[in-house]
Amino acid sequence: MITREICQRLDAEDALAELRDAFTLNDGEIYLDGNSLGPVSREARRRVLEVLDQQWAHRLVRGWGEGWMAQPTRLGNRVGQLIGAREGEVLVADTLTFLIAKLVGGALDLRPDRHVILTDRANFHSDLYIIEAVARRASRPVTVKVIDRDNLERELNDDVALVELTHVDFRTGEALDLAGITRAVHEVGALMLWDFAHSTGAVPLDVTAANVDFAAGCGYKYLNGGPGAPAFIYVRQEFHGVLENPLPGWLGHARPFEFELAYEAAPGIQAWVTSSPSIIALAALEGALEVFARTSMTALRAKSLALTDLFIDLVNEKLAGVFEVVTPLDHDRRGSQVSLRHGEAYGVVQALIAQGVIGDFRAPDVARFGFAPLYVRFVDVYDAVDRLVDVMSAERYRDPKFRVRNAVT
Ligand SMILES: Cc1ncc(COP(=O)(O)O)c(C=O)c1O
């Protein structure tokens, strides 16, 4: 039997425990939704105030020449370290859906005699919408095949220009085989684009070893960059100067302040800049990234797996047969979240939130719990399951007030 004392001991022995102090968290609340929006860190707050009170207030427009302009590539390199990229391969800019549009548009031009994009029917909807929209506007007929990802190998052939997949499934928390799938896609001469929204800062990634062509991810989940934080784009070095940004803007020009009529792409990843960087938002992300320098993705992964294992074990022990654990038990196939299926999942999540355990619901029937190893404690996992047991045994989810669907779930 797993006891609270065992969990307290795990926290006492946890080398990462002190990192929790980097964040501002509500007393008594258990935050298991960092896979949707990470919490604010003290350093993020400090950097934002520094930009407001010192840089913007006093340096005004001079700020652009005093470091602001380099923020997207500087932060890109820091995010790059978390995904195994080389210097100069990552840029922080835009938002994730927007970056996927850019990459899909660019990639189609690199395979002009192929007409199929493959993606996954379980993909995040925004990816599906934007891929369809870009394909519809392509300069030649392009078909988007939305397949069951288990059939991917069967669907791969020399009609396929590009495959786009989300590495960790937002609903189930399943992690796909980054290197294996990328290899299979390359074997038919197609290009591979990964969405790392639920992977970056949550699972170790090595885009260089896996030979990934392109990727993008967001800044507001496990990276804790703040609501609507800028996203990041990864373009493998071999494609620099080859893959064209289909949405060019002045700051991706080789000489932006010459104000030339014709576009000429800047060298390297800078070509993927379209617009003026959002300096206040970048300051928050920069502060948030500080904490990652105090640990490693290997250490974070070990704790994340221990937390998710503990949650699954406790659910099986105390709530046997109540939920279906839809997240894979196999460590190699698990992100940093656990999803529980239940016909009343919406009400269950609402009742839990009322008890101070913050998770979320994903239609039609999944309660999602994110375990961010930077700040979630083992004892939090224990207490969260304790409150879940109460919600289920007292059937609190049946309360009509927990059945009213909010606009954001
Ligand atoms: C897997 C995945 N892809 C794309 C997005 C969309 O990101 P954005 O709103 O930054 O465009 C999300 C948002 O949560 C996501 O989870």
Ligand as a Chemical Component Dictionary entry (heavy atoms), coordinates in Angstrom:
data_LIG
# 
_chem_comp.id                   LIG 
_chem_comp.type                 NON-POLYMER 
_chem_comp.pdbx_formal_charge   0 
_chem_comp.three_letter_code    LIG 
# 
loop_
_chem_comp_atom.comp_id 
_chem_comp_atom.atom_id 
_chem_comp_atom.alt_atom_id 
_chem_comp_atom.type_symbol 
_chem_comp_atom.charge 
_chem_comp_atom.model_Cartn_x 
_chem_comp_atom.model_Cartn_y 
_chem_comp_atom.model_Cartn_z 
_chem_comp_atom.pdbx_ordinal 
LIG C1 C1 C 0 -0.659 19.865 -29.697 1  
LIG C2 C2 C 0 -1.039 21.293 -29.902 2  
LIG N1 N1 N 0 -0.800 21.865 -31.093 3  
LIG C3 C3 C 0 -1.134 23.152 -31.334 4  
LIG C4 C4 C 0 -1.717 23.938 -30.356 5  
LIG C5 C5 C 0 -2.114 25.346 -30.691 6  
LIG O1 O1 O 0 -1.216 26.256 -30.169 7  
LIG P1 P1 P 0 -1.402 27.853 -30.391 8  
LIG O2 O2 O 0 -2.657 28.247 -29.691 9  
LIG O3 O3 O 0 -0.195 28.437 -29.747 10 
LIG O4 O4 O 0 -1.446 28.100 -31.838 11 
LIG C6 C6 C 0 -1.955 23.377 -29.098 12 
LIG C7 C7 C 0 -2.576 24.194 -28.036 13 
LIG O5 O5 O 0 -2.796 23.788 -26.943 14 
LIG C8 C8 C 0 -1.617 22.033 -28.863 15 
LIG O6 O6 O 0 -1.860 21.447 -27.694 16 
# 
loop_
_chem_comp_bond.comp_id 
_chem_comp_bond.atom_id_1 
_chem_comp_bond.atom_id_2 
_chem_comp_bond.value_order 
_chem_comp_bond.pdbx_ordinal 
LIG C1 C2 SING 1  
LIG C2 N1 SING 2  
LIG C2 C8 DOUB 3  
LIG N1 C3 DOUB 4  
LIG C3 C4 SING 5  
LIG C4 C5 SING 6  
LIG C4 C6 DOUB 7  
LIG C5 O1 SING 8  
LIG O1 P1 SING 9  
LIG P1 O2 DOUB 10 
LIG P1 O3 SING 11 
LIG P1 O4 SING 12 
LIG C6 C7 SING 13 
LIG C6 C8 SING 14 
LIG C7 O5 DOUB 15 
LIG C8 O6 SING 16 
# 
